[in-house]
Amino acid sequence: MPPPRAPGAVNRWLLRRQAKPLLFAAALLPLAWLVFGAFADRLGANPAETLIRSTGDWTLRFLCLTLAITPLRQATGWHALARLRRMVGLFTFFYALLHFLCFAWLDMGFDGAAILADIPKRPFILVGTAALLLLLALAATSFNRAIKALGAARWQALHRSVYAVALLAILHFFWMRAAKQDFDEVAVYAAIVAALLGWRLWRRLRPVLRRGADAQGR
């Protein structure tokens, strides 16, 4: 039975040379808007807080997009999405790094000693820093040479730590909002991450459950 025409058309478009440059440009739009807002004085009464929070929000959004690519690819047949996953993942790290730099600059004045002293004192900064370091490891090993150097099995094991990044990011967001008792956005992101990780867990357990059901039916 031939595959549906719609997935084929989308796959052909995603395989075009223009797909990656368009994604790259689109992923930079949030940064462009923040830069414009800073120069145009449109970031509200507390521009520093807006920059820190906005870069953190976009980190979570790109992280959710990264985790969503595999389920979306398998659900729709848009298998060419896989060629864009690396770029989306790298933009997750890019916005996470901007988030940290905004904190280091606007909150701490790039005082390295003060930053290092502050990390273990505040749990939400500690888990956020841990997530950033994991993202750094993933970004540094996201290229083909790293796969060859590490070997496929070790590379895959390392890159599964993106699930830990997702959990740490949600915990970071939760603790950051806990002081203001504002958990609405946290709940939305937590639900998205739970659904995406739950789908992966179900995919792993499904063969085991199926074998168990087959054994009981004999």
N, C-alpha and C positions, 0 to 999 in steps of 0.2 A: 504494500500500500504506500503510495507516494506521500511525502510529508506535506502538510498544509502549505498553501502558497504564501500566506502572510508571514510565517516564520522565515521562509526562504527569502522573501523580499527584505525583511528586516536584517537578516544575516548578510545579505549582499551589500546593504547600505553600511552596516557596521564594519565590513571588510574593506571599504573604500579608504583611500589615503587620507581623505578629509576628516574621517571620524575622530582620529586622535587629536589633530589640531583644534577641532571644534570643542572636544571635551576639555582640552587644556585651557582654551579661552574661557569656556563656561565656568570652570573651576576657579579661575582667577577673578571672576566677577564679584564675589563677596569681599575680597581684599580691595578691589578697585573702589567699591562702594564705601568701605570704611576709610580709605585714604581720602576720597572725595569729601566724605562727611567731616573728617578731621580738618581739612583745609577750608571747608566752607562753614565750619562751626555748626554742624548739624548733628552732633552726637549727644545732644541733650545737656542737662545741667552738670553731669559728671562724665566727661569724655573718657577719662581713664578707665572707669568702671565699664563703660560701654565697649571699649576696645577689648578689655580683658574678657568680659562675658561673651561678646560676639565671636571672638576667635575660638573660645571654648565651645560655644554652640555649634560652630561650623566644623570643629573637630569631631564632635559627636555625630553630626549629620553625615560627614564623609565616612566615618567608621561604620555607621549603619548601612550606607550605600555599598561599602566594601563587602560587608557580611551578606548583603541582599543579592549580590551578583549571582552566586551559585544557585540559590533557590529559584531566582527569576529565570536563569538560563535553563534550568531543568524543567520548570513549569511551562515555559513558553516555547522552548525549542530554539531560542536565540543564542545558539552556542558561541557565536562570534563575540558575545559580551566578554568572554574570558580574556580576549586580547586587551581589554580596557581595564581589567581588574588591577593590574600593577600600578597604572597611573592613578586610579582612584585611591589605592592604598598609600601611594606616595604623597598625595594631597592630604590624606589624613594626618600623616606625619608633619607635613608642611604647616598645616593650621595648628597642630599641637605645639610645634616649635614656636610659632608666632604667639600662641597663648602664653607659653612660658616666658618668652622674651618681653611681652607686654607686662606680665607680672613683675619680672626682674627689673624692668626699666621704670614703670610707672608706680609700682608699689615699693620697690626696694632701691631704686636709684642705681642699679647695677653694682651694688655693694656685695661682692662675692662672699665675704665672710658672714655678712648678715643673712644672705640667702641660705647658705649652708647651715647656719645656726637655726634658721626658721623652719627648715624642712622637717626635722624630727619633732618639732614642737606642735605642729598643727597637722592632725591626721589627714585632712583633705589635701594638703600640699604634699604630704608623704606619699599617698597613693597616686596622686597625679604625677609626681616625679617618677614613680615606679612605672606607670603606664608609658610615660614619655621615653624612658630608657628602653623599655621593650619595643616601642615603636622605632626607636633608633636602630636597634638590632635588626628588626624586620626590614627597614628601609635600606640598611647597609648590605643586606644579603638578598635583595629583591632582584638581582640581575643574574643573567645566565652563568657568568663566571663563578658566582657564589654557589650556584646549584652544583656545578661541576666540582668545585673545591670541597664542598661539604658532603657531597653525595646526596642522592635523592631522598633517602630515608631520613637522614639527619636534618636535611633542609625542610622537609615536610614537618618533622617533629618540632623544629624551631618555629615555623610559621603557624603552627597550631596555637602558639601563645597569643595570637590575635584574640582568642576567646578570653584569655586572662585580661588582655587590654580592655576589652569591652566591659568586663565586670568591674575592673578597677576604675574605668571612666565613669560608670554609673555611680559607684561608691563615692568617688570624688565629687560628682555633681550633687549627690544626696547630702553629703556633709557640708558642702558649700552653701546649700539652701537651708540647711537645718536651723541656722541661726535666725533666719527670717520666717521659719515655719511655712515655707513656700515650696510645696512638693508637686504641684500640678504638672509642670514640665518634666520633672524627674520621673513621674509615673508614666508619662507618654514614652519617653526614651527607654525606660526600664521594660515596658511592655513590648516595644519593638525589638529590643535586644533579646528578651526572653523568648519571643516567638522565633527569632532567627536562630538562636542557639538550641531551642527546643526542637526545631525542624531537623537540625544536624544530629541531635541525640536520637530522635526518632528514626532517622535514616540508618544510624549505626545499630540500633536495637532491633529494627524490623526483621533482618534475616534471622537473628537469634530467636525472636518471638515466633517467627514463621516455622522454624525448625522445631521449636517446642510444641507448637500446635499440631504440626504434622506427626510428631512422635506420639502425642496423646490420641490422635485419630486412628492410629494403627491398631 
